Amino acid sequence: MNYRLSPSDLTFLYDGCKHCFVLRVKHGISQPSIPLPAIFAKISTLQEQFYSGKRTDSICPGPPPGIVRYGEQRVRSKDISFAGIESTCYIAGRFDIVAELDDRTYGVIDFRTGMPSDEKAEMYGRQLHAYAVALENPAEGALSLKPVTSLGLIYFTPDKCEHPESDRQILEGKMQWTGIRRDDDTFMKFLEGVVRLLDGPMPPMEPENCDWCAYRQRTGKPEMTTAASWGAGVSSPSCPTCGGPMRRRSGKYGEFWSCQNFPACKGTRNVSKSS
């Protein structure tokens, strides 16, 4: 089996609930989304647009000198294999920004809203490593940038609020750089562990740590754990746009397959051609 790994899924989802992680990656079933994270995504998008073409040292002190050249572009790695494991994986996702550094190498940078912490930096480091690996080892036709010599996070921590107009509010805050040391050996061992997890038995539900597992347990619907419960045993096809898993939905003209990454990706397939 060849698993699609989204860099963002290697952070909170992987650490939060292995059961739900396997559901999403292997069966295309995601935890229900909530509105709040969309706000942070909007902030990140505004930052990416504003800093495009600007020097990294104008954003905040700390990042290696260079110019922001790429924003919100998709990456897709070659298939990644591991010794003694038949299954493979590949990385597919979309980074925040990449800077072309003054030494003609590249730096992968993510924007974050919140308080920096060593624990979060380690977790987000997996996401940055995934982008770096995909950029340096791209699938045919995918974006290729190498070498990637710098990984880091830029945190925006709001600490001041102003109201300049009757219908306008401004949040001000500190911008802080947190560099991530690149360690491909550790990251590849982590990926190997992820593939072994996906190849193994379904991890148990974690109602004590996962709200989605707790909901399914309380409502007596633990059977909502496989693609069969969503499509009468039909496995999820791959999205023709981004290559990710798809979910069966009903629309004005009947049932269809919709990309699990909607609305970021609007790929669809006809049920009659993919079932």
N, C-alpha and C positions, 0 to 999 in steps of 0.2 A: 504494500500500500504506500502511496505517496501523499504525505500529509501537508496541507497548506498551513503554515504558521504565520499568523499576523503578529508583528512586533508588539503591538499594544496588548495582545492577549497573554504575552509572556510576563506581564507585570501583575496588576491587581487580580485578574481572573485566575492566573496560575497559582499565585500565592493564597488567594482567598478560598478556593474550593476546587480540588482536583476533579471531583465528580462533574461539576458544571463545565470545567475546562475540557474534559473529554467529550461531554455532550456537544459542545460548540464545535470543536475541531473535527471530531470523528463523525458526528451525526448531524451537524448543521443546526442544532437547537440552541438558541441563546437564552440567557436570562432576560427577563423583561427589562427594557430600558426605562430610565426615569429622566425627567426633564432637566434636572440640575446640571449634569455634566455638559450639556449643550452650551451652557453659559460660558464655561471655561474654554470649550472649543472655539466659541465666537471670539473670546479675548485673544486666544492664540492666533486665529486667522487675521485679526486686525493687526497684531504685532508683526506677523509675517509680511503683510502687505506694506506696512509702514517702513520696516527696516530693509526691504528689498533694495539692493543696490548700494546700501550704506556700509560703512566700515564697521567691523565688529567692535573695535575699540571705542566707537561712538555709542554703543548700546550700554555698556557698563565696563568697569575695569576687570581685567582678568583673562578674557578669551584671547587666543592667539590672533595676531594681526592678519586681517584679510578683508574681503568684500563679500557680502551676502549675494550669491549668484543664483541660487535655486530655492524656490519655495513651494511647499505642498506638491511634490511630484511623487509619482508611484515608482516603486522598486519591485523587482522580481528576480530572485536568485536562481542559479542553476540548481538542479536537484542535489541534495546533500546526502551522502551515504556514510555508514559507519561500519567498522569491522565487526563481523559476526551478526549483523542485523539485516534481515531481508528488506524491511521497510525503509523508505527514504522520506525526506521532507524537503520543502522549499519555503523560502521567506517571501512574503508578498504583503506590501503595505504602502503607506504614504508618510514621508518624513515631514517635519516642520520646515527647517531650512538647512541648507548646506552652504558653507562659505568656501570660496576659493582663497586659500591663504597666500601670504606674500612669498612663501617658499615654493609655491606651485603645487602644494599638496591640498588636501581638502579636510574640512572640519564639519562633522555632523552635530547639529545643535537642536535641542528641543526647548520650547517655551513651557514654563510651568507657572501656575498661579498658586501661591501658598507659601508656607514656611519651609526652607530647606532643612533636610535632615539626612544623616548618613545612611539610615535605613532605606529611605526613599531613593537616594542616589544609587545605591547598590541595585535596587530593583529596576529603576529606569535605565541603569547601565545595560541591562540585557536588551532593552528596546534599541538603544543606540548601537550596540554591537550588531544587532540583527540588520539594521540599516547599512552599517559599514560593510558587513559580509556580503549583502545583496549588491551594493554598489561596486564592490571590487570583484565579485563573481556573478555578473548578471546573466540571466537567461538571454537567449537570442532576441535581439530587438529591444531589450530593456535598457534603462539608463545605466551608463557605466561611468564611474568617476573613481580614479585611483591615482596615488594611494591616499587612503584616509588615515591621517596621522593624529587627529584630535577629535575627542568626543566630549560633549558637555551639556549642561543644563543652564538655562537662564531663568531664574526665579523672579517673578513679580510679586512683591508682598505689599498690598495696600496698607497705608498708614494715615491717609489724610483724605477727607471728603470735602469738596467744594460744590456750590450751587450757583454758577455764574448767571444763569438765566432761569426764567420761570419753569421751563420744560427741559433743562439740561443739568446733568450732574456729572462731576468729574471726580474720579478716584485717582489719587496719586500714591506712589509707593516706591520702595527701593527695588532696584534691579541688581541682582547678585549672580555672579558666575560660579558654577560648581563643576570643576573639571572631573572627567571620568577616565581613569587609567585603562588603556586598552589591554585586554588579556584574552586573546583568541583561544588559547588552550582551555581556559576555564569555561569560556562561553560554549565551545564545541562539546565539552563534557556535559554541560548543562543541556544542550540540544539533544545529545544522545540519551540522557535521562528522560527527556520529554518524549522522544520516540518510543522508548521502552515502556513508558507509562501508557501511551496510546495503544501500543501493541498488546498490553496486558489486560487482565480482567477489569471490568468497570469498577472504579473506586467507589467505596460506599458513600452514601449521602452524608452530608455534614450539617444537620439541622441546627447544631449548637453554634456553628460559625457562619452559616450561609442562610440568608433570608429566603432565597428561592427554594432551597431544600426544605427549610422549615415550613414554608407555605405548602409545598406538595405533600409533606408528611401530615400536616394538620387537616388538609382537605381530602386526604385519602387518595391522592392521585400520584403515587410514586411511579406509576407505569409510564408517565410522560418523560421517558428517558431514552427513547430510541427513535430513529427515523420512522420505524414501523407505526408508532403511535400517531404520526403526523401524515402518513401517506400510505397506509395499508401495506407496509412492507417495502415501499418503493424507496430506494436510496436517493439521496440528494445529488443532483448533477452539479457540475462546476459552472460557475458564472462565466459567460462568454467574454465579459469585459475585464474582470480582475482575477478570475480563476478561483475565487472563493466559493464556499458552500452556498446553497440556495435553499429557500423555504417555499413550500407550496402555499399559495394564497388564492383567494377568490376575489374577482373583480367584476366590473360591469359586463364583460364579455365572457365570463366563466373563470375557471381555474387556470393558474399560470404559475411558473416558477419565478420568484423574485430574489435578487441577490440579498444575502444575509447582511451585507454591509450598507444597505439602503438606509438613509438617503445619500451617503457619500458615493455609493456606486448604484447606478440605475439599470444594471444589466438584468435582462429577463429571458426566459425560454418558454416555448409553448409546451404544455404538459403532454400533448399527444406525441411530440417528437422526442421527449426526453424521459418518458416513463417506461 
